[in-house]
Amino acid sequence: MPIERLSRRDFGRIFAVAAVSRSMPAIAVQRAADEWAAVRSEFILDPKFIVMNAANFCPATRNVSEVLFKYTRDMDANPSQQSRAKFSQGREETRKKIAAFLNVTPEEIVITRNTSEGNNLVSSGIELKPGDEVVVHDENHPTNLTSWQNKAKRYGFTVKSVAIPTPPPSVEGSGQALRRCSDIEDKGSFLHSCD
């Protein structure tokens, strides 16, 4: 699958494979360790530190930090409306590039500040009412689960949490666990899984 034409389905498969990768043979594990070392080298983070908190602080890669510093200096040098306008243009160009990479339209791409904001937009954008249910897995980040639970109290729908074994037995096994929790076909439940 050429990376420049990655479909949403293929994108999902890549993450599903990553979820079950703990059972890989030793050679693949070493290759993965080498790949992670290469990824680690992309960060400014002191190599003595291991970041275990990815919920509210995620260090940026070197190239992202450099671009951020560049644009911050640029804005500090010229904080005019004309200077700020280029950021909107840049955002739209970025949406187009992301859309092309995922093989979707730019209108399907929303750039948010973080995953919690993105999850909240999803949960706020779906009209749910009493009798509806949302099925999430038990390892969702609290901000994701809490946003669904708060909206459920407000609008009267149900939130069900499903335990997914760690590591999952397979991609299909994880899907089966979610489907067992709810009669999705009959009730039209909404599955939401994003950390």
N, C-alpha and C positions, 0 to 999 in steps of 0.2 A: 504494500500500500504506500504510494508516494506521499510523503509528509505534506506536500503543498496542497493536496486534494483530500485531506483527511475528513471523512464524513463524521457526523455526530455519533453514528452507530460505532464506527471504528474507534473514535475517541473514547467512548464508553467501554469498549472491549479492552483497550489499553489499561484503563484504571481497574477493570475487573481482574485482569491477569495480575496486576500489581498486588491486589488484595489477597490472592492465593499463593503468592510467590514464596511464602515461608517454607514450602515443602520442596524447593528446588534442590537438585543435586549439588554436591560440594563445588564442582567446577563453576557452575552457574553462580553460586553464592560468592566465590572469589571474584568472578567477573563483576558481579553486582557491587562488591566492596570496592573494587577499583573504580567503577563508575561513580560511586558515591564519593570517593576521595576526590575525583575530578570535579564533581559538583561542589563539594565543600570548598575547594580552592577558589571558587568563583565569589566567595563571600569575604568581606573585610573582617568578619568576626574573628576574634582571637582564637587560634586553634586549640587553646587549653579549655575553652568553653564548649559545652554541649547545650544547645538551646532545647529545653523541654517544654517551653511555653510558646506554643504557636497560636494561641487564641487571641491575645491582644497585642503581641509584639512579634513581628516576623522580620528579621533582618533582610535587607535588600541585597541583591547581588551587586558586584562591583560596577557593572555597566549601568545598572539602574541608579545606583548612588551617584555615579558620575554625571548622568543626564539630569538627575534631580538637582545636584549642585549647580550645574551649568544653567538650568532654567531659573533657579532661585537667584543666582547672581544676576542673570539677565533682567529678571523682574525688579530686583533691588536697584539696578542701574537705571531702569526706565519703567516706573509704575503707572504709565499712562494707559488710558482706555485702548488706544491703538495697539500698544504693546500686549495688553491682556487678550486682545482679539485673536492673536496667533495661537493661543492655547485652545480656543474652541476649534480652530481649523485643525490643529494637531490632534485633538480628540476625535474629530470626524475621520481623519486619515487613519488613525489607529483602529477605529471601528471597522473601516473598510478592510484593513489588513487582517484583522482577527476574523472577520466574516469570510474572507477568501480562504484563510487557513482552515476554517471549520466547514467550508462549503455551504454557507448560509448567506442571507442578505444582511447588509449593515443594520437594517431596521430590527433584526432579531438579536442584536448585540447591545447590552447595557453595560457600561463601565461604572463600577461602584468603587467606593473607597476600600471595602473589605467584604469578606464572605458574609459576615453577619448582616450587613446592610443589604446585600444581594438576597439572602434568605428572607429578610423582612419584606423586601419588595415582592418576592414571590408570594409569601403568605398574605400580603395585603392586596394582591392583585387577583386573587381567586375568590369568587363569590361563593361562600359556603353558608349553609343554613342547618337548622335542626334536622337530623336524619342523615346528614353527610358525615363522612369520617376521613381523617387523614391518618395514614399509616407511616410511622417513622421507625428507624432502628434504634436500639437501646444505647448505641454509642454516639449518637448525635451530640454535637457541641451544645452546651446549655442554652446559648443565645438562640439557636435554631429551635430547639424543643420548647423553650419558654415562649417564643413568639407564637408558635402554634397553640400552646396551651392558653395563653392570654386571649387570643382571638377566639378560641373555642368557648371560653367563659362568656365573652361578649356576644357571640353570634349563635351559640347553642349547638355547634357540631361536636363530634367526638374525635379525640386524638388517641390512637392506639400505638403503643411502643412494642416492638418485636425484638426478642433476643436473637442476635446472629452469633453463631459460635466463632471463636477466635482460635485459630484461623478458620475461615469459612470452608466447608467441605468442597465447595465448587461455586462457580458463578450461579449455576442453575439452583444449587441448594439454597443459596441466599435468597434468590427470587421466590423459591417455594416456601421458605419460612415467612416471607412477607405476605404471600398469597394466602397461606393458612390462617393468618391473623384475621383476614377479612375476606368476605365473599366479593372480591373486586368486580367481577363481571356483573353480578346482580345489583350491587349497591352503587357502582360507579365511584368507588373510593379513589382518593388521590394519594399516590405514593410519593413521599418526599424523602430523599436521602442525600444530604450534602453536608460535609463537615468543613 
